[in-house]
Every structure is written in C-alpha cells, then in structure tokens.
Amino acid sequence: MRHVLLLCSCAAVIAGIVVTAAASSQPATIGWFGYTPLSAGDRLEGLHVVSTTGLVGFAVLSLGLIALAFWACLHLGTRRVGALP
C-alpha cells in the first residue's frame, strides 16, 4: 500500500510540473466585454495572469507534494521489529 502511495504521489508531482510548465509557455488572454480598450497610459505594467490550466497544475503539484510528505512521515515513523525503544 505504501508503494502505491509513493508511486501515485510521484506521478502527481511530475504531472503537476508538466502541466504548469505547459501552461507557462502559452500566454494567457483576457477578454474585455462591454469595456473600451485601455489607452496607452493606463496599461497595467507587470501584471501576470495565471490561466486555469496553470492553477490546476499548481494544485496537482501541491497535492503530490503533500502526499509525498505524508508517505515520508509514514515511512519514517513506522517501528521496525527488533528496533531499540
């Protein structure tokens, strides 16, 4: 059971990294409906928009890292037979 947890969490971490990297390589677009376009002086400099795909990638990566931390605590905290008290 522990090996399944380890494999699934590693797969989630790798998938999260891949999805986040793929989402970062594509520019996010914002649609403005019912508004006039911003003039040249009103641009928002340094504004970074994260797409939905990027947020999903971050979520999967975070869940994978949490599962890996749980597995590490489970693995290290298990008492072995014959271990010193």
Secondary structure, 3 states (H helix, E strand, C coil): CHHHHHHHHHHHHHHHHHHHHHHHHCCCCCCCCCCCCCCHHHCCCCCCCCCHHHHHHHHHHHHHHHHHHHHHHHHHHCCCCCCCC
